[in-house]
């Protein structure tokens, strides 16, 4: 997008330069001034500037560089209206910043979930077909097949609210009211045993909700923990020597059980 804007500015500047260059700076030979004759009485008042025909044709005063100055203004689009900004600015932060006013109970959320969400996610968040699983999976993150659900993996309840409010239900996103979103999030938290059955989620108590795996998330510390592995002159050719297959992805059912092929792959 910026490259397109930059190209447009350059084109406008070039067009302005060409327009200036095309203006004739030599007076018309047919005029008295060109022949060295004095100007006729009344043709030029004191303090006025006589324009050439070329300058008059482009309606530009002598010596003006207006096209080049205007090229700084891209003149694309218009300022966003307050209601347009409000419709876009709906993100929610872990501390509750950005949450709308409202509230919703687990019971209300269950009714909405069964009506609008269970077709894909199952009645209890177990997932239908290959659609995402939303509940369960505690203690599976260190296994070969971890379940990265809300209760087992997600760090903040604000992630649930933000995503549900922004993108769900599938095919009808942003159709939920604030109260309906609070209720749905309360039900999802209840499915993951984070809040009790009679819980009512609101803007006031939202920051107090803590998900089980929040402490397992930390800032990227590779600048300190992996700095000893950094090399000022990394290897760029024949770095690993001869390649050999050391393991096969049989758990994913993508590697044939027959004898491996012979040749370069072996």
FENKA-V152813 format. One record per run of one state. SS is the DSSP state (A for helix, B for strand, O for the rest). FROM is the first residue (numbers start at 1). TO is the last residue. Records with the same first field share a line. If there is no record, write none. Layout:
# FENKA-V152813
SS: FROM-TO, FROM-TO
This chain:
# FENKA-V152813
O: 1-1, 23-31, 36-52, 59-65, 71-81, 89-102, 117-117, 122-156, 168-177, 192-199, 203-205, 209-213, 217-221, 226-226, 230-249, 253-266
A: 2-22, 32-35, 53-58, 66-70, 82-88, 106-116, 118-121, 157-167, 178-191, 206-208, 214-216, 222-225, 227-229, 250-252
B: 103-105, 200-202
